[in-house]
Amino acid sequence: MKKLVIASLLTIAVATPALAGETFYVAQNTKNQKCRVVTEEPSGKLTMLGAPYQKRGEAVKAMKAMDACKAPATDSSKS
């Protein structure tokens, strides 16, 4: 009985993080190089940048810090 209780608790402990919520990814469109935060693992025209994040705010913060996601500087002095 004791083994059953321990096995049940271990199963719950392992499964709980998977059920905790969504995973967020920073994705970059390979065609236009624009970045966005998505909840499904990027594929096709989207490339994943960095690691998966547990919170949307962490993904947004990481995206803003990534050089690949920063808009290229434009020179407005050219006509």
C-alpha positions as CSV (number, residue, x, y, z in Angstrom):
1,M,0.0,0.0,0.0
2,K,2.8,2.4,0.9
3,K,4.5,1.7,-2.5
4,L,1.2,2.5,-4.3
5,V,0.9,5.8,-2.5
6,I,4.4,6.8,-3.3
7,A,4.0,5.8,-6.9
8,S,0.8,7.8,-7.2
9,L,2.5,10.9,-5.7
10,L,5.4,10.6,-8.0
11,T,3.1,10.3,-11.0
12,I,1.2,13.4,-9.9
13,A,4.4,15.4,-9.3
14,V,5.7,14.6,-12.8
15,A,2.4,15.3,-14.6
16,T,1.5,18.5,-12.8
17,P,4.1,20.8,-14.6
18,A,2.8,19.5,-18.0
19,L,-0.7,20.5,-17.0
20,A,0.3,23.8,-15.5
21,G,-0.3,25.9,-18.6
22,E,0.9,27.0,-22.0
23,T,4.4,27.2,-23.3
24,F,5.4,30.3,-25.2
25,Y,7.9,30.5,-28.0
26,V,9.6,33.4,-29.8
27,A,9.1,32.8,-33.5
28,Q,10.6,34.7,-36.5
29,N,9.0,34.7,-39.9
30,T,11.7,33.5,-42.3
31,K,10.3,35.6,-45.2
32,N,9.9,39.0,-43.6
33,Q,12.1,38.5,-40.4
34,K,9.4,39.8,-38.1
35,C,9.2,38.2,-34.6
36,R,6.2,37.3,-32.4
37,V,5.3,35.2,-29.4
38,V,3.3,32.1,-30.2
39,T,1.9,29.3,-28.1
40,E,2.6,26.4,-30.5
41,E,6.1,25.3,-31.4
42,P,7.1,27.2,-34.6
43,S,7.3,25.3,-37.8
44,G,7.1,25.9,-41.6
45,K,7.7,29.6,-42.2
46,L,8.4,30.3,-38.6
47,T,11.7,29.6,-36.9
48,M,12.0,29.3,-33.1
49,L,14.5,31.7,-31.5
50,G,15.8,30.9,-28.0
51,A,14.2,28.4,-25.6
52,P,10.5,27.8,-24.7
53,Y,9.2,30.0,-21.9
54,Q,6.7,29.2,-19.2
55,K,5.3,32.8,-19.1
56,R,4.2,35.1,-21.9
57,G,6.0,38.1,-20.2
58,E,9.3,36.2,-20.2
59,A,9.0,35.4,-23.9
60,V,8.1,39.0,-24.7
61,K,11.1,40.3,-22.7
62,A,13.4,37.8,-24.4
63,M,12.1,38.8,-27.8
64,K,12.7,42.5,-27.2
65,A,16.3,41.7,-26.2
66,M,17.1,39.5,-29.3
67,D,19.1,41.2,-32.0
68,A,17.3,39.2,-34.7
69,C,14.0,40.7,-33.6
70,K,15.1,44.3,-33.5
71,A,14.0,46.5,-36.4
72,P,16.8,47.4,-38.7
73,A,18.0,51.0,-38.4
74,T,16.8,53.2,-41.2
75,D,18.7,56.2,-42.5
76,S,16.2,59.0,-43.0
77,S,18.8,61.4,-44.4
78,K,18.7,59.5,-47.8
79,S,16.2,60.8,-50.2
